[in-house]
Amino acid sequence: MTGLTPSEALREYAFWLERDRADTYRVRAFREAAAIADGLPELPDTEAGWRSLKGFGPKTSAIAAAAAQGRLPTALADKRAAGAASLDPAGDDLRALLRGDLHTHTNWSDGGSSIAEMATIAEALGHDYLAITDHSPRLRVANGLSGERLVSQWGEIESAQRNHRVRILKGIEVDILGDGALDQADALLDGLDVVTASVHSELTADSTTMTRRMIGAVSNRHTTVLGHPTGRKLRPDGTWRGQSSFDAELVFAACAMFGVAVEINSRPERQDPPLDLLLIAKDAGCLFSVDSDAHAPGQLDFLTYGAARAVAAGIEPDQIVTTWPVERLLKHARRHR
């Protein structure tokens, strides 16, 4: 007997797909099937019975039927075996010291899953805390949250918290505007636990403009983390989208002065900032935040990639705010408020 219910087996399969960076739409079928299974008054006992249900195809039916019969689904067994190896062994020791994640997205903006789904996987991965940092209003392409939607999200966070041990923090990935201001009202930012500030537009502006813009955000009393500082991204053809030009010594000196953590973005297609800039930030005396930038539950495990990059730069664990206990982290985040 596996001890897995059909919905648990389907969700675990979705986790492994997400960890492998499978297409979101492909993964969604398994999570939607899991939700259907949760609501069934009686579970089918054959694969054909599952296949007759709306929302179930051949793969989801095979997984659900095997779990319902007390067997480990073959497809899930294969995924477990493939996933047994570390994503990057160089990051394993530091990864074990990481207590949380300050950059994650849900289906409130451009993520694929609910707050509760994200919290469940964060808890399973051993997180002590998880910041929900969906996008701010200006980023319409990512369904950024208006002030009203942000406040509504707080209610869902509070509801999810009642069913989870992991501390769910109220956060935002707020756009850094052209003048260095943050794309949300101060009164709402005051109500957040964590503010990750990132540039998403006009990434090719000249160095002087980008430097002023980033220092403006870093000096804002609400900013906790400077997210993916260069904006670089790996294209499907294997080439890199050019990174933003800015005076790294000035920007990272400002981060050190104001206590803003430089994000070590763990997404394989970002790896931001690159090693040369990480070393400049380290020499400037910066704090760091190893974050997943997860847009799906399985991507929360990307932290191992970021941990490996921190190790390569020689960054000490206590310089990384996501190794800190939650109360120390929150005290630091509120230092200027």
Secondary structure, 3 states (H helix, E strand, C coil): CCCCCHHHHHHHHHHHHHHCCCCHHHHHHHHHHHHHHHCCCCCCCCHHHHHCCCCCCHHHHHHHHHHHCCCCCHHHHHHHHHHCCCCCHHHHHHHCCCCEECCECCCCCCCCCCHHHHHHHHHHCCCCEEEECCECCCCHHHCCCCHHHHHHHHHHHHHHHCCCCCEEEEEEEEEECCCCCECCCHHHHCCCCEEEEECCCCCCCCHHHHHHHHHHHHCCCCCCEECCCCCCEECCCCCEECCCCCCHHHHHHHHHHHCCEEEEECCCCCCECCHHHHHHHHHCCCCEEEECCECCHHHHHHHHHHHHHHHHCCCCHHHEHHHCCHHHHHHHHCCCC
